[in-house]
C-alpha cells in the first residue's frame, strides 16, 4: 500500500475523512502525539490498528470525538464528568467513562469503560468533523517504540501500513494525554500528561494518582489505560535512569559513560540544559530544562528516536522530580527504561 503524506488543506482532509469512512487507517496530528486513526465503530478497521502497530489486543484504545455531544452516543456522562470535560476539553485529557453497547469490545479491551478524548489540534478537529465517525487512535508508531511527534516519525514506522498521514507539524505537548478514570468514586489519574492532578483539582474535590504510574504492572494486572505496559516508549539502546543528588548523579553518569566506552559500546548521556557543562567531552544530548519540565516533555520522544537513528547502544539519563508535568515525564522515562534505575547516592 502506498502511504500518502498530505498537507492539511480542506481537499486533503476530505480525502482522509473519506478513507476513515471506508475503514482505512489515517495518521493524524494532535496536540499530544500523532495518532493512528480508524473508525471506532468499524471492528475490522480497529483490528487493523492492532495489526499495523503490532499492538497487544488487551491494550485499550482512546476514542477521539469533536465535541461532548458527539461523545454522548458512546458513553454515559454524569454531571461530574461533564464539568471536567467542559473545563479541560478540547485539550490533552482522556476520560474513562461507562461505555454504551455501540462501542465494540475490541476498542476497550472488553472493559466496562471507554476512553474518550476531544483533541484541541485544529487539524484533528476538522478531520473528525469531516469524517463524522468517532476515531479510535493510539499513537502512530510501532508498539513499544517512542511515540511520534512529527509526520516523518509516523512515516518511518508505518509507511505502507496506512492510507495517509496528515502533516500537522510538530506536536505542541509532546507526551500523550492525561488519562483519568471517572468511573471510580475518587477520580484517578492512570496516565499522567499535560493536564496535571493539581490542575484537575480546580474542578474536582479530590483526585487520586494510581500507584501504577511509576511502577510496572503486576502479574495478571490488566491495563486499564494505554501506556501502562511494562516496557513502553523504548529506544533500541539500553536506557538506564540515574537518580540522586546532583553531584553524585553527574559523577556516576561520567563513570558509567567511560565504562561503556571501554566495552567498545556507543554511549550517550541525557542531561538537562543546566547541567551540560558538567559533561564536557562526553556524547551528551540536552533533553530540556530542569526548571521547565514542559520543554522535556515536548522533545523527549524525538530525542529517544534520534538515539535510535544514531545507533546508540547504551544510554544514561538524568531524572526529574515526579511532580506536575515532571510526573508525566518520569512515567514515560521509567517505562522507556523498563524501570531500570540506579541510585547514585547509594552507589557512592
Helices and strands as residue ranges (DSSP letters): E 4-7, H 10-21, E 26-28, E 35-39, H 43-53, E 62-64, H 68-71, H 79-88, E 93-98, E 113-117, H 122-131, E 135-139, H 151-158, E 164-167, E 178-181, E 188-191, H 197-200, E 208-209, G 211-214, E 238-243, H 246-262, E 267-271, G 273-279, E 284-286, H 293-309, E 314-317, H 325-336, E 341-343, H 344-347
